[in-house]
């Protein structure tokens, strides 16, 4: 059996996803980082962006994460985010509308959020 | 119908209407406690993970950060007071206000100026009536606070802590809220949130005193701490708001339950009195009839002679 690591993706108000994975790719403030089982203990600041989780049964889980932290120790990886959504939960049409609206209102934060959501859906 | 009896009947009707209202409020509050408890439970994983991360950074690195270092002579402190928006919750608001008064008193005794930040209309009204200064206040969400609300509350507080004391910042941050222990027990508690005392973070994490590994920080320990501590404050405030909401509903349920019971007792007593009044009326009518008829009989007997 391939080595696995346990992943907990937690948002401020709920547990979004948890399970076993072989590889997790996330974007920190200093660049993309890939974590595989047995990685050195790590604590990093996440950028808004999609997170790719390669699950142990070969599937891929993509989630949009808006700011937060990645911490890895003891073969347990925690992704903490104020807001986190799985790609399946994101309504693409709604995100596109939100992007349009944010652009017209010049709301940079909302525009970034919508763009991250769309990237997560596209990466799925 | 006699005047007395009519008065009793009217009061029984009034109390019955009140009882229906308090009963409904009791049941609504009971339903909301469960919801609020579920929200508290749902916020726990995030809070726990964040606690772990904060402990890891603070113990694993010897960085000095304004949010973790204690000032040598703290001169100003901020208190965040969590009350309710609505009344009819028994002693809920007054208990937490009393706790805040005690804390304010203590801090003043230690020679610190106190800035008060208030959540909930009841607290704002209490301080407004006494014409005390409120640094900032938020109302309208104590029933079911969201994370966005917690962020809104946390922003000026974090700002105040980061600001230098000489420029109007604060050295300490305390929070006073009602802790939800169980359906029957809710305690007002006061916690010092910042500067962080590490023993406390570890204690809160529970009995599993694990030895934390040496972390690699990305991009650096300072930057991680910079990003982590505001989130930590927000999550603590979020947790406090959720617990306060659950406590508020529990307090309201209990207050409304005793109001309903009380109304039931009142109705029982009043209907006893009404029964007695009706009985007295009947007795009086009978004795009037008997008296009347015997007077007639006496008069007839007299005329027969």
Boltz contact constraints between the chains, C-beta under 6 A:
constraints:
  - contact:
      token1: [A, 10]
      token2: [B, 45]
      max_distance: 6.0
  - contact:
      token1: [A, 10]
      token2: [B, 46]
      max_distance: 6.0
  - contact:
      token1: [A, 10]
      token2: [B, 49]
      max_distance: 6.0
  - contact:
      token1: [A, 12]
      token2: [B, 46]
      max_distance: 6.0
  - contact:
      token1: [A, 12]
      token2: [B, 147]
      max_distance: 6.0
  - contact:
      token1: [A, 13]
      token2: [B, 42]
      max_distance: 6.0
  - contact:
      token1: [A, 13]
      token2: [B, 43]
      max_distance: 6.0
  - contact:
      token1: [A, 13]
      token2: [B, 147]
      max_distance: 6.0
  - contact:
      token1: [A, 14]
      token2: [B, 42]
      max_distance: 6.0
  - contact:
      token1: [A, 15]
      token2: [B, 45]
      max_distance: 6.0
  - contact:
      token1: [A, 28]
      token2: [B, 218]
      max_distance: 6.0
  - contact:
      token1: [A, 29]
      token2: [B, 219]
      max_distance: 6.0
  - contact:
      token1: [A, 30]
      token2: [B, 218]
      max_distance: 6.0
  - contact:
      token1: [A, 30]
      token2: [B, 219]
      max_distance: 6.0
  - contact:
      token1: [A, 40]
      token2: [B, 216]
      max_distance: 6.0
  - contact:
      token1: [A, 41]
      token2: [B, 213]
      max_distance: 6.0
  - contact:
      token1: [A, 41]
      token2: [B, 215]
      max_distance: 6.0
  - contact:
      token1: [A, 42]
      token2: [B, 216]
      max_distance: 6.0
  - contact:
      token1: [A, 43]
      token2: [B, 215]
      max_distance: 6.0
  - contact:
      token1: [A, 43]
      token2: [B, 217]
      max_distance: 6.0
  - contact:
      token1: [A, 43]
      token2: [B, 224]
      max_distance: 6.0
  - contact:
      token1: [A, 44]
      token2: [B, 218]
      max_distance: 6.0
  - contact:
      token1: [A, 45]
      token2: [B, 224]
      max_distance: 6.0
  - contact:
      token1: [A, 45]
      token2: [B, 227]
      max_distance: 6.0
  - contact:
      token1: [A, 69]
      token2: [B, 53]
      max_distance: 6.0
  - contact:
      token1: [A, 71]
      token2: [B, 53]
      max_distance: 6.0
  - contact:
      token1: [A, 73]
      token2: [B, 213]
      max_distance: 6.0
  - contact:
      token1: [A, 78]
      token2: [B, 49]
      max_distance: 6.0
  - contact:
      token1: [A, 80]
      token2: [B, 49]
      max_distance: 6.0
